[in-house]
Structure formats: structure tokens, C-alpha cells
Amino acid sequence: TLPPTPTPLPEDTGWKNVQPGIEVRSLNVGVGTNVERVTIARLDPATVMFRVLYAPGTPATVSAWAQQTGALLTVNAGYFTEEQTVTGLTISNREVFGTPYGDYAGMFAVTEMGEVSVRWLRTWPYDPHERLREAVQCFPVLVKPGGVMGFPADADDGRPARRTVVAQDRSGRILMLIAPRGFFSLHALATWLATSDLDVDIALNLDGGASSGLWMPNVAQSDSLTAVPVVIAVMSR
């Protein structure tokens, strides 16, 4: 008996409601002669809560983070050292770690009041006196405020890799995106984000390569290939 033929993935699933405030979509994106499979979660900050979780020196895969915390969605966050400590500014439950990057970088931030933003630090710098509950700084900014492609070809070495992105659309919703097959260069990803139908206002590259992971139990599961010490987790309010 021949094994059953796998059902081919649709070119584009369209947005599917997972629960109130959370939609998921997967689609094929041509990158040269290759096809990347991009998965995006679209999140309403009024309905869900964002946490930055950090365990210096004791990393875990993105799926393990999800299992440990019961998060609705977990993605890897910023860059870290071989000693499994973050490099850029990271705020977890009001506790501050790492070193702020310069104005070339970006930041995902949650205020004490629960307001969520993705920023380019050149136009919206970090103020050490602002009351942030959670934050992650990373780079580069792939789409600058207003939906402007933010990473030109001459800034890119052209290397493709697995990618993770956090973005905000013009309606204020947060987008978390993974491209796990590893076909996108940073410039190609920036160009696609700026010209896609995702209505992106600003997009920030997170740590990529083996660190990239996005985990939604029973919905979308692309685990990191290595353990990471810091993640962004989405929780029920």
C-alpha cells in the first residue's frame, strides 16, 4: 500500500482567526528561484498581552519557552552572546538588561499602561526615564515609519538566512513573522515587507539564523534550531 500523498500547502491561506485578537496567515513568497514560506501572526494589543522573557545563561528552544510559559505565541527576540546574555537593551518585567543601541536600531516596547509600539530609535529614541514594562532592541529596521523600505541593497551583504521580524501595521496591530526556509537576505525581506499587502508601517529584524523560531501550539510551529535566552511571548489578558 502506497503512503498517502501529502496535501500541498495552499499558496496563501489568507487570514485565519485563531481566537479573538489573534489571526494567522501563511503564504508562499518567491525569492529569486526559491520559494519562502512566510508565516505571520497579526495581534490586537487591546486583546492580548506581550511579555519579554529572559533567562541569562539558561537558554531554551522557542518551543520549550512556549511549553514552560503556556504562551499563546512565542518568538525569539534580540541578539545575545556566547555566554547567553543579551547585547542590546532588554527590559523584562521592568528589569533592565543589556546596553542601548544607537539610533540605527529599533525597539519593540510595552509601557506600564500596556501601550505597544515598534520604533525606529532615530525618530523615537529610548528615554531611560520612560516607564517601560517590556522592551527589546535589535537591528536593522527593515521598514521605516510610514512604510518606507529601510534596508537598501548597498547595506546588505546579500547572505540569505532564516528570519524573524516584529512589525506594526497602520492600524496599530503587531505582526510577528517567520521565514524559516532561509532564502531571504535582509534587503530582499525589507523590499517584500514594504511592498506586501500587510500594510506595514514599521518592521524590525530580530535575531535570525538558527535562533529564528515562532511557536503557536497546534497552529504554527517553526522551532528555533538552537536554544535562545530571550523571547517575546504573547499571553491572554
ROSE-4610 file (N, C-alpha, C; in Angstrom, 1 decimal, always signed):
// ROSE-4610
residu = [T/T/T/L/L/L/P/P/P/P/P/P/T/T/T/P/P/P/T/T/T/P/P/P/L/L/L/P/P/P/E/E/E/D/D/D/T/T/T/G/G/G/W/W/W/K/K/K/N/N/N/V/V/V/Q/Q/Q/P/P/P/G/G/G/I/I/I/E/E/E/V/V/V/R/R/R/S/S/S/L/L/L/N/N/N/V/V/V/G/G/G/V/V/V/G/G/G/T/T/T/N/N/N/V/V/V/E/E/E/R/R/R/V/V/V/T/T/T/I/I/I/A/A/A/R/R/R/L/L/L/D/D/D/P/P/P/A/A/A/T/T/T/V/V/V/M/M/M/F/F/F/R/R/R/V/V/V/L/L/L/Y/Y/Y/A/A/A/P/P/P/G/G/G/T/T/T/P/P/P/A/A/A/T/T/T/V/V/V/S/S/S/A/A/A/W/W/W/A/A/A/Q/Q/Q/Q/Q/Q/T/T/T/G/G/G/A/A/A/L/L/L/L/L/L/T/T/T/V/V/V/N/N/N/A/A/A/G/G/G/Y/Y/Y/F/F/F/T/T/T/E/E/E/E/E/E/Q/Q/Q/T/T/T/V/V/V/T/T/T/G/G/G/L/L/L/T/T/T/I/I/I/S/S/S/N/N/N/R/R/R/E/E/E/V/V/V/F/F/F/G/G/G/T/T/T/P/P/P/Y/Y/Y/G/G/G/D/D/D/Y/Y/Y/A/A/A/G/G/G/M/M/M/F/F/F/A/A/A/V/V/V/T/T/T/E/E/E/M/M/M/G/G/G/E/E/E/V/V/V/S/S/S/V/V/V/R/R/R/W/W/W/L/L/L/R/R/R/T/T/T/W/W/W/P/P/P/Y/Y/Y/D/D/D/P/P/P/H/H/H/E/E/E/R/R/R/L/L/L/R/R/R/E/E/E/A/A/A/V/V/V/Q/Q/Q/C/C/C/F/F/F/P/P/P/V/V/V/L/L/L/V/V/V/K/K/K/P/P/P/G/G/G/G/G/G/V/V/V/M/M/M/G/G/G/F/F/F/P/P/P/A/A/A/D/D/D/A/A/A/D/D/D/D/D/D/G/G/G/R/R/R/P/P/P/A/A/A/R/R/R/R/R/R/T/T/T/V/V/V/V/V/V/A/A/A/Q/Q/Q/D/D/D/R/R/R/S/S/S/G/G/G/R/R/R/I/I/I/L/L/L/M/M/M/L/L/L/I/I/I/A/A/A/P/P/P/R/R/R/G/G/G/F/F/F/F/F/F/S/S/S/L/L/L/H/H/H/A/A/A/L/L/L/A/A/A/T/T/T/W/W/W/L/L/L/A/A/A/T/T/T/S/S/S/D/D/D/L/L/L/D/D/D/V/V/V/D/D/D/I/I/I/A/A/A/L/L/L/N/N/N/L/L/L/D/D/D/G/G/G/G/G/G/A/A/A/S/S/S/S/S/S/G/G/G/L/L/L/W/W/W/M/M/M/P/P/P/N/N/N/V/V/V/A/A/A/Q/Q/Q/S/S/S/D/D/D/S/S/S/L/L/L/T/T/T/A/A/A/V/V/V/P/P/P/V/V/V/V/V/V/I/I/I/A/A/A/V/V/V/M/M/M/S/S/S/R/R/R]
num = [1/1/1/2/2/2/3/3/3/4/4/4/5/5/5/6/6/6/7/7/7/8/8/8/9/9/9/10/10/10/11/11/11/12/12/12/13/13/13/14/14/14/15/15/15/16/16/16/17/17/17/18/18/18/19/19/19/20/20/20/21/21/21/22/22/22/23/23/23/24/24/24/25/25/25/26/26/26/27/27/27/28/28/28/29/29/29/30/30/30/31/31/31/32/32/32/33/33/33/34/34/34/35/35/35/36/36/36/37/37/37/38/38/38/39/39/39/40/40/40/41/41/41/42/42/42/43/43/43/44/44/44/45/45/45/46/46/46/47/47/47/48/48/48/49/49/49/50/50/50/51/51/51/52/52/52/53/53/53/54/54/54/55/55/55/56/56/56/57/57/57/58/58/58/59/59/59/60/60/60/61/61/61/62/62/62/63/63/63/64/64/64/65/65/65/66/66/66/67/67/67/68/68/68/69/69/69/70/70/70/71/71/71/72/72/72/73/73/73/74/74/74/75/75/75/76/76/76/77/77/77/78/78/78/79/79/79/80/80/80/81/81/81/82/82/82/83/83/83/84/84/84/85/85/85/86/86/86/87/87/87/88/88/88/89/89/89/90/90/90/91/91/91/92/92/92/93/93/93/94/94/94/95/95/95/96/96/96/97/97/97/98/98/98/99/99/99/100/100/100/101/101/101/102/102/102/103/103/103/104/104/104/105/105/105/106/106/106/107/107/107/108/108/108/109/109/109/110/110/110/111/111/111/112/112/112/113/113/113/114/114/114/115/115/115/116/116/116/117/117/117/118/118/118/119/119/119/120/120/120/121/121/121/122/122/122/123/123/123/124/124/124/125/125/125/126/126/126/127/127/127/128/128/128/129/129/129/130/130/130/131/131/131/132/132/132/133/133/133/134/134/134/135/135/135/136/136/136/137/137/137/138/138/138/139/139/139/140/140/140/141/141/141/142/142/142/143/143/143/144/144/144/145/145/145/146/146/146/147/147/147/148/148/148/149/149/149/150/150/150/151/151/151/152/152/152/153/153/153/154/154/154/155/155/155/156/156/156/157/157/157/158/158/158/159/159/159/160/160/160/161/161/161/162/162/162/163/163/163/164/164/164/165/165/165/166/166/166/167/167/167/168/168/168/169/169/169/170/170/170/171/171/171/172/172/172/173/173/173/174/174/174/175/175/175/176/176/176/177/177/177/178/178/178/179/179/179/180/180/180/181/181/181/182/182/182/183/183/183/184/184/184/185/185/185/186/186/186/187/187/187/188/188/188/189/189/189/190/190/190/191/191/191/192/192/192/193/193/193/194/194/194/195/195/195/196/196/196/197/197/197/198/198/198/199/199/199/200/200/200/201/201/201/202/202/202/203/203/203/204/204/204/205/205/205/206/206/206/207/207/207/208/208/208/209/209/209/210/210/210/211/211/211/212/212/212/213/213/213/214/214/214/215/215/215/216/216/216/217/217/217/218/218/218/219/219/219/220/220/220/221/221/221/222/222/222/223/223/223/224/224/224/225/225/225/226/226/226/227/227/227/228/228/228/229/229/229/230/230/230/231/231/231/232/232/232/233/233/233/234/234/234/235/235/235/236/236/236/237/237/237]
x = [+0.8/+0.0/+0.9/+0.6/+1.4/+1.0/+2.0/+1.6/+0.8/-0.1/-0.9/-0.1/-0.5/+0.2/-0.1/+1.0/+0.8/-0.1/-1.0/-1.8/-0.9/-0.9/+0.0/-0.5/+0.5/+0.1/-0.5/-1.5/-2.1/-1.1/-1.1/-0.2/-0.3/-1.6/-1.8/-3.1/-2.9/-4.1/-5.1/-4.7/-5.5/-5.5/-6.0/-6.0/-7.1/-6.6/-7.5/-7.5/-8.8/-8.9/-8.6/-7.6/-7.3/-8.1/-8.2/-9.1/-9.2/-10.1/-10.2/-8.9/-8.5/-7.3/-6.1/-6.2/-5.1/-5.5/-4.9/-5.0/-3.7/-3.8/-2.6/-2.7/-1.6/-1.6/-0.3/-0.3/+0.9/+0.8/+1.9/+1.9/+3.3/+3.3/+4.5/+5.0/+6.3/+6.9/+8.1/+8.0/+9.2/+10.4/+11.5/+12.8/+13.8/+14.0/+14.8/+14.1/+14.9/+14.3/+13.8/+13.8/+13.3/+12.0/+11.3/+10.0/+10.1/+10.0/+10.0/+8.5/+8.4/+7.0/+7.0/+6.3/+6.2/+5.0/+5.1/+4.0/+4.0/+2.8/+2.6/+1.5/+1.7/+0.6/+0.3/-1.0/-1.4/-2.2/-1.7/-2.2/-2.7/-3.9/-4.5/-4.0/-3.3/-2.7/-3.8/-5.1/-6.1/-6.7/-6.3/-6.9/-5.8/-4.6/-3.5/-2.5/-1.6/-0.6/+0.8/+1.8/+3.1/+4.1/+4.9/+5.9/+7.3/+8.3/+9.7/+10.2/+10.6/+11.1/+12.6/+13.3/+14.8/+15.4/+16.2/+16.8/+18.3/+19.1/+20.5/+21.2/+22.0/+22.8/+22.0/+20.7/+19.9/+18.9/+19.4/+18.6/+17.7/+16.7/+15.8/+15.4/+14.9/+14.4/+13.1/+12.6/+11.4/+10.2/+10.2/+9.1/+9.1/+10.3/+10.4/+10.0/+10.3/+9.8/+8.3/+7.7/+6.2/+5.6/+6.3/+5.7/+5.9/+7.0/+7.2/+6.3/+5.9/+5.1/+3.6/+3.2/+1.9/+1.5/+2.4/+2.1/+1.3/+0.5/-0.3/+0.6/+1.7/+2.6/+4.0/+5.0/+6.4/+7.3/+8.1/+9.1/+10.4/+11.5/+12.8/+12.9/+13.8/+13.9/+15.2/+16.0/+17.2/+18.5/+19.6/+20.9/+21.5/+22.3/+22.9/+24.3/+25.1/+26.5/+26.6/+27.8/+28.0/+27.8/+27.8/+27.5/+26.0/+25.2/+23.8/+23.3/+23.9/+23.3/+23.1/+22.0/+21.6/+22.7/+22.7/+23.7/+22.9/+21.8/+21.1/+20.2/+19.7/+18.7/+17.6/+17.3/+16.2/+15.6/+14.3/+13.5/+12.5/+12.6/+11.7/+11.1/+9.8/+9.0/+9.7/+10.0/+10.6/+12.1/+12.7/+14.1/+14.9/+15.9/+16.7/+18.0/+18.3/+19.5/+20.1/+21.4/+22.0/+22.3/+22.7/+23.2/+22.4/+21.8/+21.1/+21.9/+21.3/+21.9/+21.8/+22.5/+22.4/+21.2/+21.1/+19.8/+19.6/+20.5/+20.3/+19.4/+19.2/+18.5/+17.0/+16.2/+14.8/+14.5/+13.2/+12.8/+11.4/+11.1/+9.7/+9.5/+8.5/+8.3/+6.9/+6.7/+5.4/+5.5/+4.6/+4.6/+3.9/+4.1/+3.3/+1.8/+1.3/-0.1/-0.5/+0.5/+0.1/+0.1/+0.6/+0.7/+1.9/+1.7/+2.7/+3.1/+4.4/+5.0/+6.2/+6.4/+7.6/+8.2/+9.5/+10.1/+11.4/+11.6/+13.0/+13.6/+14.7/+15.3/+15.7/+15.9/+16.3/+15.1/+13.9/+12.8/+12.0/+12.2/+11.6/+12.6/+13.5/+14.6/+14.1/+14.9/+14.7/+15.0/+14.1/+14.4/+14.5/+15.6/+15.8/+14.8/+14.1/+13.2/+11.7/+11.5/+10.2/+9.8/+8.6/+8.2/+7.8/+8.8/+8.6/+8.5/+7.6/+7.5/+8.3/+8.2/+8.9/+9.5/+10.7/+11.3/+12.4/+12.6/+13.7/+14.2/+15.5/+16.2/+16.9/+16.8/+17.5/+17.7/+18.3/+18.5/+18.7/+18.6/+18.3/+16.8/+16.4/+15.0/+14.8/+13.9/+13.6/+12.7/+11.7/+10.7/+10.7/+11.0/+10.9/+9.5/+9.3/+7.9/+7.3/+6.1/+5.4/+5.4/+6.0/+6.0/+7.2/+8.2/+9.3/+10.4/+10.7/+11.8/+13.0/+13.5/+14.5/+15.9/+16.1/+17.4/+17.9/+18.6/+19.0/+20.0/+20.0/+20.9/+22.3/+22.8/+24.2/+24.6/+23.6/+23.9/+23.9/+23.6/+23.4/+24.5/+25.0/+26.0/+25.3/+24.0/+23.3/+23.1/+23.6/+23.5/+22.1/+21.5/+20.2/+20.3/+19.2/+19.2/+17.7/+17.5/+16.2/+16.0/+14.7/+14.5/+13.3/+13.3/+12.2/+12.0/+10.8/+10.5/+9.4/+9.4/+8.3/+8.0/+6.7/+6.3/+5.0/+4.7/+3.4/+2.7/+1.4/+0.8/+0.1/-0.5/-1.0/-2.2/-2.8/-3.9/-3.4/-2.1/-1.6/-1.4/-1.8/-1.7/-0.2/+0.2/+1.5/+1.6/+2.6/+2.8/+4.1/+4.0/+5.2/+5.3/+6.5/+6.7/+7.9/+7.8/+9.0/+9.1/+10.3/+10.6/+11.7/+11.2/+12.2/+13.0/+12.7/+13.5/+14.8/+15.0/+16.3/+16.7/+15.7/+16.0/+16.1/+15.6/+15.6/+17.0/+17.5/+18.5/+17.8/+18.5/+17.8/+17.1/+17.9/+17.3/+16.1/+16.2/+15.0/+13.8/+14.0/+12.9/+12.4/+13.2/+12.8/+11.9/+12.4/+11.6/+10.3/+10.2/+8.9/+8.0/+8.5/+7.6/+7.0/+7.8/+7.4/+6.4/+6.4/+5.5/+4.4/+4.4/+3.3/+2.0/+1.0/-0.4/-0.6/+0.5/+0.4/+0.2/+0.3/+0.0/+1.0/+2.3/+3.3/+3.6/+3.6/+4.1/+5.6/+6.0/+7.4/+7.7/+8.9/+9.3/+10.7/+10.9/+12.2/+12.7/+13.9/+14.5/+14.9/+14.6/+15.0/+16.2/+16.7/+17.8/+17.3/+18.2/+17.8/+18.7/+18.8/+19.6/+19.0/+19.9/+19.5/+18.6/+18.6/+17.8/+16.3/+16.0/+14.7/+13.7/+12.6/+11.6/+10.3/+9.2/+7.8/+7.0/+6.4/+5.6/+4.3/+3.3/+1.9/+1.3/+1.1/+0.6/-0.5/-0.4/-1.5/-1.8/-1.1/-1.4/-0.3/+0.9/+2.0/+3.3/+4.1/+5.2/+6.5/+7.3/+8.6/+9.6/+10.2/+11.1/+12.4/+13.1/+14.4/+15.3/+16.4/+17.4/+18.4/+18.4/+19.3/+18.5/+19.0/+18.4/+18.7/+17.7/+17.9/+17.5/+18.2/+17.9/+16.8/+16.3/+15.3/+14.2/+13.0/+11.8/+10.8/+10.0/+8.8/+7.6/+6.8/+5.7/+4.4/+3.4/+2.0/+1.1/+0.5/-0.3/-1.8/-2.7/-4.0/-4.1/-5.0/-5.2/-6.0]
y = [-1.2/+0.0/+1.2/+2.1/+3.4/+4.3/+5.0/+6.0/+7.1/+7.8/+8.8/+10.0/+10.6/+11.8/+13.0/+13.7/+14.9/+15.9/+16.5/+17.6/+18.8/+19.4/+20.5/+21.7/+22.5/+23.7/+24.7/+25.4/+26.5/+27.6/+28.2/+29.3/+30.4/+30.7/+31.7/+31.3/+31.0/+30.6/+31.7/+33.0/+34.1/+34.2/+35.2/+35.4/+34.4/+33.7/+32.8/+33.2/+33.3/+33.7/+32.5/+32.7/+31.6/+31.8/+33.0/+33.4/+34.9/+35.5/+37.0/+37.7/+38.5/+39.3/+38.6/+37.4/+36.7/+36.1/+36.5/+35.9/+35.4/+34.4/+33.8/+33.6/+33.8/+33.6/+33.0/+32.1/+31.5/+31.7/+32.1/+32.2/+32.0/+31.6/+31.5/+32.8/+33.0/+34.3/+33.9/+34.3/+34.0/+34.8/+34.2/+34.9/+34.3/+35.0/+34.5/+33.3/+32.2/+30.9/+30.1/+30.6/+29.8/+30.3/+29.5/+29.9/+29.8/+31.0/+31.0/+30.9/+30.2/+30.0/+30.9/+32.0/+33.0/+32.8/+32.8/+32.7/+34.0/+34.6/+35.8/+35.7/+36.2/+36.3/+37.8/+38.1/+39.5/+39.6/+40.5/+40.6/+41.9/+41.9/+43.1/+43.4/+44.5/+44.8/+45.1/+45.3/+45.5/+44.2/+43.1/+41.8/+40.9/+41.0/+40.2/+41.0/+40.3/+40.9/+40.4/+41.3/+41.0/+41.0/+39.9/+39.8/+39.6/+40.1/+39.8/+38.9/+37.7/+36.7/+36.5/+36.5/+36.5/+35.6/+34.6/+33.7/+33.7/+34.6/+34.7/+33.4/+32.8/+31.7/+30.3/+30.4/+29.2/+29.2/+29.1/+29.3/+28.0/+28.2/+27.1/+27.3/+26.3/+26.5/+27.3/+27.8/+28.6/+27.7/+26.5/+25.6/+25.3/+25.1/+24.9/+26.1/+27.3/+28.5/+28.5/+28.1/+28.1/+27.1/+25.9/+24.9/+25.3/+26.0/+26.4/+27.5/+28.3/+29.5/+29.4/+28.5/+28.5/+29.6/+30.2/+31.4/+31.0/+31.9/+31.7/+31.7/+32.5/+32.6/+33.0/+32.4/+32.7/+32.9/+34.0/+34.2/+34.5/+34.1/+34.6/+36.1/+36.6/+38.1/+38.6/+39.3/+40.0/+39.2/+39.9/+39.2/+38.9/+37.9/+37.5/+37.0/+36.9/+36.5/+34.9/+34.4/+33.0/+32.6/+33.6/+33.3/+33.4/+33.5/+33.5/+34.7/+35.9/+37.1/+38.1/+38.9/+39.8/+40.9/+41.4/+42.5/+43.9/+44.0/+45.2/+45.4/+46.6/+46.9/+45.9/+45.3/+44.4/+44.6/+44.8/+45.0/+43.9/+43.2/+42.1/+42.3/+42.5/+42.8/+43.9/+45.0/+46.3/+46.2/+45.0/+44.9/+45.1/+45.9/+46.3/+45.6/+45.1/+44.4/+44.9/+44.6/+44.9/+46.4/+46.8/+48.1/+48.7/+49.9/+50.5/+50.7/+50.3/+50.5/+52.0/+52.3/+53.7/+53.9/+55.0/+55.4/+54.7/+53.8/+52.9/+51.8/+51.5/+50.3/+50.6/+49.6/+49.7/+49.1/+49.2/+48.7/+48.3/+47.1/+46.7/+47.1/+47.8/+48.2/+48.2/+47.9/+47.9/+48.8/+49.8/+50.7/+50.1/+50.8/+50.3/+50.3/+51.2/+51.2/+50.2/+49.4/+48.4/+48.8/+50.1/+50.5/+49.9/+49.4/+48.6/+49.3/+49.4/+50.1/+49.4/+49.5/+49.2/+50.5/+50.8/+52.1/+52.0/+53.1/+53.3/+54.4/+54.0/+54.9/+56.2/+56.4/+57.7/+58.7/+58.2/+59.1/+59.0/+57.9/+57.8/+57.1/+57.9/+57.3/+56.8/+55.9/+55.4/+56.4/+56.6/+57.5/+56.7/+56.6/+55.8/+56.1/+57.3/+57.7/+57.3/+56.8/+56.4/+55.1/+54.9/+53.8/+52.6/+51.8/+50.6/+49.3/+48.5/+47.2/+46.1/+46.2/+45.2/+45.9/+45.4/+46.0/+45.1/+45.2/+44.5/+45.5/+45.7/+46.5/+45.5/+45.8/+44.9/+45.8/+45.2/+45.9/+44.8/+45.2/+46.6/+46.8/+48.1/+48.4/+48.1/+47.2/+46.8/+47.7/+48.2/+49.2/+50.4/+51.5/+52.7/+53.3/+54.1/+54.6/+55.2/+54.9/+55.3/+54.3/+53.1/+52.0/+52.2/+52.9/+53.1/+52.0/+51.4/+50.4/+50.9/+50.2/+50.7/+50.1/+49.1/+48.5/+48.3/+49.3/+49.3/+48.2/+47.9/+46.8/+47.0/+48.3/+48.5/+48.4/+48.2/+48.0/+46.5/+45.7/+44.2/+43.4/+42.4/+41.5/+40.4/+40.4/+39.5/+38.1/+37.8/+36.4/+36.1/+35.0/+34.6/+33.9/+33.9/+33.2/+33.1/+32.3/+32.3/+33.6/+34.1/+35.4/+35.5/+36.3/+36.6/+38.1/+38.6/+40.0/+40.4/+41.5/+42.1/+43.4/+43.7/+44.8/+45.4/+46.6/+47.2/+47.7/+47.4/+47.9/+49.3/+49.8/+51.2/+51.3/+50.1/+50.1/+49.9/+49.8/+49.6/+48.2/+47.2/+45.8/+45.4/+44.4/+43.9/+42.7/+42.6/+41.4/+40.7/+39.4/+38.6/+37.6/+37.6/+36.9/+36.0/+34.8/+34.0/+33.5/+33.5/+33.0/+31.9/+30.6/+29.6/+28.9/+29.0/+28.2/+28.9/+30.1/+30.7/+31.3/+31.8/+32.3/+33.8/+34.5/+36.0/+36.6/+37.5/+38.4/+39.5/+40.3/+41.4/+42.4/+42.8/+43.7/+43.1/+41.8/+41.2/+41.2/+40.9/+40.9/+42.3/+43.2/+44.6/+45.1/+44.7/+45.1/+44.4/+43.1/+42.4/+43.0/+43.2/+43.8/+45.1/+46.0/+47.3/+47.3/+46.3/+46.2/+45.2/+44.5/+43.5/+44.1/+43.2/+43.7/+43.7/+43.6/+43.5/+44.9/+46.0/+47.3/+47.7/+47.3/+47.5/+49.0/+49.5/+50.9/+50.9/+49.9/+49.8/+48.3/+47.9/+46.5/+46.4/+45.6/+45.4/+44.0/+43.8/+42.5/+42.0/+40.8/+40.2/+39.2/+38.6/+37.6/+36.6/+36.2/+35.3/+34.0/+33.4/+32.2/+31.1/+30.4/+29.2/+29.7/+31.0/+31.4/+31.6/+31.7/+32.1/+31.0/+31.4/+30.4/+31.2/+30.5/+31.0/+29.8/+29.9/+28.7/+29.1/+28.5/+28.7/+27.2/+26.8/+25.4/+25.0/+24.0/+23.4/+24.3/+25.4/+26.4/+26.5/+27.1/+27.4/+27.0/+26.1/+25.6/+25.6/+26.6/+26.6/+26.8/+25.8/+25.9/+26.5/+27.1/+27.6/+26.3/+26.5/+25.3/+25.3/+26.4/+26.5/+27.1/+26.9/+27.5/+29.0/+29.8/+31.2/+31.7/+32.7/+33.1/+34.2/+34.7/+35.7/+35.5/+35.7/+35.6/+36.7/+36.9/+37.7/+36.7/+36.8/+35.9/+36.6/+36.1/+36.6/+35.8/+36.5/+35.9/+36.4/+35.6/+36.1/+37.2/+38.2/+39.2/+38.7]
z = [+0.0/+0.0/+0.0/-0.9/-1.0/+0.1/+0.7/+1.7/+1.1/+1.9/+1.3/+0.8/-0.2/-0.8/+0.1/+0.6/+1.4/+0.7/+1.4/+0.9/+0.7/-0.6/-0.8/+0.0/+0.4/+1.1/+0.2/+0.6/-0.3/-0.5/-1.7/-1.9/-0.9/-0.4/+0.6/+1.4/+2.7/+3.5/+3.7/+3.5/+4.0/+5.5/+6.0/+7.5/+8.1/+9.1/+9.8/+11.3/+11.8/+13.2/+14.1/+15.0/+16.0/+17.2/+17.7/+18.8/+18.8/+19.5/+19.5/+19.6/+18.7/+18.7/+18.1/+17.6/+17.0/+15.7/+14.6/+13.3/+12.8/+11.9/+11.4/+9.9/+9.2/+7.7/+7.3/+6.4/+5.8/+4.3/+3.6/+2.2/+1.6/+0.3/-0.4/-1.0/-0.9/-1.4/-2.3/-3.5/-4.4/-4.1/-3.9/-3.6/-4.6/-5.7/-6.8/-7.4/-7.4/-7.9/-6.8/-5.6/-4.4/-4.0/-3.2/-2.6/-1.1/-0.4/+1.0/+1.5/+2.6/+3.2/+4.5/+4.4/+5.4/+6.3/+7.6/+8.5/+9.3/+9.4/+10.1/+11.1/+12.3/+13.3/+13.4/+13.4/+13.5/+14.8/+15.7/+17.1/+17.4/+18.1/+18.6/+20.0/+20.2/+21.5/+22.6/+22.2/+23.1/+23.7/+23.0/+23.4/+24.0/+23.6/+24.2/+24.9/+25.7/+26.5/+26.0/+25.9/+25.5/+26.6/+26.7/+27.7/+27.0/+27.6/+27.2/+28.3/+28.0/+29.0/+28.7/+29.8/+29.7/+30.8/+30.4/+31.3/+31.0/+31.5/+31.1/+31.6/+30.6/+30.9/+30.9/+30.8/+30.7/+29.5/+28.3/+27.2/+26.9/+26.1/+25.7/+24.3/+23.6/+22.3/+22.4/+21.3/+21.3/+21.7/+21.3/+21.7/+23.2/+23.7/+25.2/+26.0/+25.5/+26.2/+26.2/+25.0/+24.9/+25.9/+26.0/+26.9/+28.3/+28.7/+30.1/+30.5/+29.6/+30.0/+29.7/+28.8/+28.4/+27.5/+26.8/+26.0/+24.8/+24.3/+23.1/+21.9/+21.9/+20.8/+21.4/+20.9/+21.3/+20.1/+20.1/+19.1/+19.7/+19.1/+19.6/+19.5/+20.3/+20.4/+19.8/+20.7/+20.2/+20.2/+19.9/+19.8/+21.2/+21.3/+22.5/+22.3/+23.4/+23.4/+23.5/+23.4/+23.6/+25.0/+25.9/+27.3/+27.6/+26.5/+26.6/+27.4/+27.2/+27.7/+26.6/+26.8/+25.7/+25.5/+24.2/+23.9/+24.0/+23.3/+23.2/+24.5/+24.6/+25.7/+25.7/+26.9/+27.0/+28.4/+28.4/+29.6/+29.8/+30.9/+31.2/+32.6/+32.5/+33.8/+34.6/+33.8/+34.4/+34.8/+34.6/+35.0/+33.7/+33.8/+32.6/+32.5/+31.3/+31.0/+29.7/+29.4/+28.1/+28.0/+26.8/+26.5/+25.4/+25.6/+24.5/+23.2/+22.0/+20.7/+20.3/+19.2/+18.7/+17.9/+17.2/+16.5/+15.2/+14.9/+13.7/+14.0/+15.3/+15.7/+15.9/+16.3/+16.6/+17.9/+18.3/+19.6/+19.6/+20.1/+20.5/+21.9/+22.3/+23.7/+24.1/+25.4/+26.1/+27.3/+27.4/+28.5/+29.7/+30.9/+32.1/+31.8/+30.9/+30.7/+29.6/+29.1/+28.2/+26.7/+26.5/+25.1/+24.4/+23.2/+22.5/+21.2/+21.0/+19.8/+19.3/+18.0/+17.3/+16.8/+17.2/+16.9/+16.2/+15.4/+14.9/+15.9/+16.5/+17.5/+17.0/+15.7/+15.2/+15.4/+15.1/+15.2/+16.5/+17.3/+18.6/+19.5/+20.0/+20.8/+22.2/+22.7/+24.0/+25.1/+26.1/+27.2/+28.4/+29.1/+30.3/+31.4/+31.3/+32.3/+32.0/+30.7/+30.4/+31.1/+31.3/+32.2/+31.2/+30.9/+30.1/+31.0/+30.7/+31.4/+30.6/+29.3/+28.5/+27.3/+26.8/+25.6/+25.1/+23.8/+23.1/+22.0/+22.0/+20.9/+20.0/+18.7/+17.7/+16.5/+15.4/+14.2/+13.1/+11.8/+11.3/+11.3/+11.2/+10.9/+9.4/+9.1/+7.7/+7.0/+7.7/+7.1/+8.1/+7.6/+8.5/+8.6/+9.6/+9.8/+8.6/+8.3/+7.1/+6.0/+6.3/+5.3/+4.3/+4.6/+3.7/+3.8/+2.7/+2.8/+3.4/+4.4/+5.3/+5.2/+4.4/+4.3/+2.9/+2.4/+1.0/+0.6/-0.7/-1.2/-0.8/-0.9/-0.6/+0.8/+1.7/+3.1/+3.5/+2.5/+2.7/+2.1/+2.8/+2.2/+1.4/+1.3/+0.4/+0.9/+2.1/+2.6/+3.0/+2.5/+2.9/+4.3/+5.0/+6.3/+6.8/+7.8/+8.4/+9.1/+9.1/+9.6/+10.5/+11.6/+12.4/+12.5/+12.4/+12.3/+13.3/+14.0/+14.6/+13.9/+13.6/+12.9/+13.5/+13.0/+13.4/+12.1/+12.0/+10.7/+11.0/+10.0/+10.1/+11.0/+11.4/+12.3/+13.7/+13.9/+15.3/+15.7/+14.9/+15.2/+15.1/+15.9/+15.9/+15.1/+14.2/+13.3/+13.8/+14.0/+14.2/+13.1/+12.5/+11.2/+11.3/+10.7/+10.5/+9.0/+8.6/+7.2/+7.5/+7.7/+8.2/+7.2/+5.9/+5.0/+4.7/+5.0/+4.9/+3.6/+2.8/+1.4/+1.4/+2.4/+2.4/+2.8/+2.0/+2.5/+3.2/+4.0/+4.7/+3.7/+2.7/+1.7/+1.0/+0.6/-0.1/+0.9/+2.1/+3.1/+3.3/+3.4/+3.6/+2.4/+1.2/+0.0/+0.0/+0.3/+0.3/+1.3/+2.5/+3.6/+3.2/+2.6/+2.2/+1.1/+0.3/-0.9/-0.8/+0.3/+0.5/+0.8/+1.0/+1.4/+2.9/+3.7/+5.1/+5.8/+4.9/+5.4/+6.5/+6.3/+7.4/+7.5/+8.7/+9.0/+9.3/+10.2/+10.6/+10.9/+10.6/+10.8/+11.3/+12.3/+12.9/+12.8/+12.3/+12.2/+13.7/+14.0/+15.2/+14.9/+15.9/+15.7/+14.7/+13.7/+12.7/+12.7/+11.6/+11.5/+12.4/+13.1/+13.9/+15.1/+15.4/+16.5/+16.2/+14.9/+14.4/+14.8/+15.5/+15.8/+16.1/+15.8/+16.1/+16.4/+17.6/+18.1/+18.6/+18.0/+18.4/+18.6/+19.8/+19.9/+19.1/+18.3/+17.4/+16.3/+16.0/+15.0/+14.0/+14.5/+13.6/+14.4/+13.9/+14.7/+13.8/+14.0/+13.4/+14.5/+15.0/+16.2/+15.9/+16.8/+16.7/+16.6/+15.9/+15.7/+16.9/+17.6/+18.8/+20.0/+21.2/+22.3/+22.4/+22.9/+23.0/+24.4/+24.9/+26.3/+26.4/+25.3/+25.4/+24.3/+24.7/+23.7/+24.0/+23.0/+23.2/+23.2/+24.3/+24.5/+24.5/+23.9/+23.8/+24.7/+25.7/+26.7/+26.6/+27.1/+27.3/+28.3/+28.1/+29.1/+30.3]
